[in-house]
Amino acid sequence: MHTKNEDLNCFGTNLIHAKTGIEGHFGAVNIPIYQVSTFNQEDVSNGGRYDYSRSGNPTREALENTIAQLENGVTGFAFASGMAAVSSVLCLFKTGDEIIVSHDIYGGTYRVLTKLFSKFGIKAIFVNMTNIEEVKQAITTQTKAIYIESPSNPFLHVTDIEAVTRIAKANSLLTIVDNTFMTPYLQRPIDLGANIVIHSATKYISGHSDVIGGLVVVSDEALAGEVKFVQNAFGAILGPQDCFLLLRGLKTLKVRLDQQQKTALQFAKWLQQQDNVRNVYYPGLENHPDHELISAQASGYGAMISFEVESTECARHILQNVQLASIGVSLGAVESILTHPATMSHASIPKEVREEKGITESLLRLSVGLEEFEDLKRDFNSVFKHYKQKALIK
Ligand SMILES: *Cc1c(COP(=O)(O)O)cnc(C)c1O
C-alpha cells in the first residue's frame, strides 16, 4: 500500500516521477502493460503479491499509487469509467442513508442517484452547494455524506470546499468531491478536508479522447479498506491497457493545462466582446461571481467555458459551422470540444428541471484544447460573421 509522498518535488516533476511501487523489468522507464487475468502462485500456503487481476494488477496499481500521491491521499483506485467510480463510491452507503448533493452535478451522477441508487433507498438531497446555510439546513439524522462538484457544470459555480468539509466534520459526515474539471494539478480537495476524491479520468487525466476511465482517492486507511472491498466485490475495474494510457496521459497533465488555461482566458475575454454573446461563464474572468473563491482554493481556473448566445438559432448555427472544435460530449482533451448542454451533456436531466437550472437551448460549453488561440478566434469569428449576414438576409 502506498504511503504519502515525502519528497519535495513540484507537481510537474511528480507527474513524471511519482512512486508507482512497481519495479519495471529490464529498467523499462514506463510501467509495462500486465495484460494478465491470473498470477501463478508459487507458494500455495503463502499467496503472492497478486493473485487475480480484479483484485489487483501491477499496471493498475501503478496508476492507483500515482493518483493517490498526486491528490495527497492514502490510496487510489481505478475503475472502468467515471460513472463506475461514482457508483462504486455510492456503494459505501445503505438503505435509509441520505447524501446532500450539489444540484448542478454531472447529468450521469444525477441519473444514477435518482434512478438507480434511489431504488435501494439511498436518498439524494439536492442543494445549492454555494449556499452554506442551505447545506446546513439539509442535514438530518440520516445524512451520511456531502457530495460536491466544483466548479460545476455548465455554469462553473464554485463551492467553498473547506467551508463544506468543516460542516461535514462537525456532523461526522463524509465529504466527496468530483474533481474532474480541476484535476489534482489545480485543486486538491483532500488538502481542503475532503475524504474521497472522484475523477472521470476520461477527461483531463487521459487528455486525448482515447480512454473511458474513473479514479477514486481516499484520505484514510479505513476508507481505503471499504473502497477496496467494493472495488473487488462489485468489480468495475479498469483494464491494464487503459491504465497504461492514463499513466501516459498524466505525464503531460501540467503542460496541457497550462496552455489550455492560457487560451481559455484569452478566448473567454474575446467572447465577452462579441455582440452575439449574452453571457460568458469562466471563473478566470474577474467578473465571475466566484472568481475570488476559486483563486483562494485552487491554483488555476481550468479550461472550461460556457457561454450563452443570442438565440437557439445562433447556437445551432455555431454547432453546424464551427470547424476546429469537435462537436460532442466530453471535455479535457487536446482538441477543443463544443457541447450543446441542453441536448447533449445534460439531456438525461428532465426538461423542466433543466430549464429551472437555466440550461437553455442557447447555451454552449467549450472545452478549450491545444489549438492556438488565433485559430480558434478566426474560426468562431467567421461563424459569428456568417450568422449575422444570414440574419440580415432574413
Ligand atoms: C464525464 C464526467 C463524469 C462521468 O465520467 P465517465 O468517464 O463518462 O463515466 C462524472 N463527473 C464529471 C464531472 C464528468 O465530467
The ligand as a Gaussian input file, in Angstrom:
#p B3LYP/6-31G(d) Opt

LIG

0 1
 C      -17.768000      12.791000     -17.572000
 C      -17.985000      13.037000     -16.144000
 C      -18.361000      12.009000     -15.278000
 C      -18.629000      10.599000     -15.753000
 O      -17.464000      10.001000     -16.249000
 P      -17.433000       8.860000     -17.391000
 O      -15.983000       8.590000     -17.535000
 O      -18.074000       9.455000     -18.609000
 O      -18.200000       7.711000     -16.880000
 C      -18.510000      12.323000     -13.933000
 N      -18.321000      13.567000     -13.471000
 C      -17.962000      14.581000     -14.290000
 C      -17.762000      15.946000     -13.727000
 C      -17.788000      14.355000     -15.645000
 O      -17.449000      15.365000     -16.457000

